[in-house]
Amino acid sequence: MVEKANILDEKAINRALTRIAHEIIERNKGIESCILVGIKTRGAFLAKRLAEKIEKIEGKSIKSGELDITLYRDDLSLKNNNKEPLVQQVDIQHVVTNQKVILIDDVLFTGRTVRAAMDAVMDLGRPAQIQLAVLIDRGHRELPIRADYVGKNIPTASLERIVVRLFETDHEDSVTIQE
């Protein structure tokens, strides 16, 4: 794949996350009944960044956690074609029942990852509400899912690929389109 365009740099990602943090606080009238849940891998790092920004704004920490939705994916649930289920990890130390769970992911594409994340959250309890925050919404939905908070909408061709690089895993912050 060849890089077609650089969409967001480190400063633009930071601005988008700051805006999302303010929107989360405003929409939920504070953070008392909210839990940020990052979808591994990059969504978990974005959730940590959002939690830090929200803490700076509100002066108190927001509940957070992360989950690995691999076991819940309808298209990725088997390992090595051996019909061996992949291990699912959930690191949410808070009760989700009657809470507003805000799922965080890097890219919203078909909606299948979000559906799997909602299934994982529902297995933990019955939240009052599930919201979705994504850094990039690229369209091409296969399921009726939309994000409540979006860093940037990037219309793409189905053959193009959005690549999110975060410092925690890739030693740089950027979003690019490749084809």
PyMOL commands that set and color helices and strands:
alter all, ss='L'
color gray80, all
select helices_A, chain A and resi 10-27+42-58+70-72+112-122+167-170
alter helices_A, ss='H'
color red, helices_A
select strands_A, chain A and resi 3-8+34-39+63-67+78-79+84-85+90-92+100-108+129-137+149-153+161-165+174-178
alter strands_A, ss='S'
color yellow, strands_A
deselect
rebuild
show_as cartoon
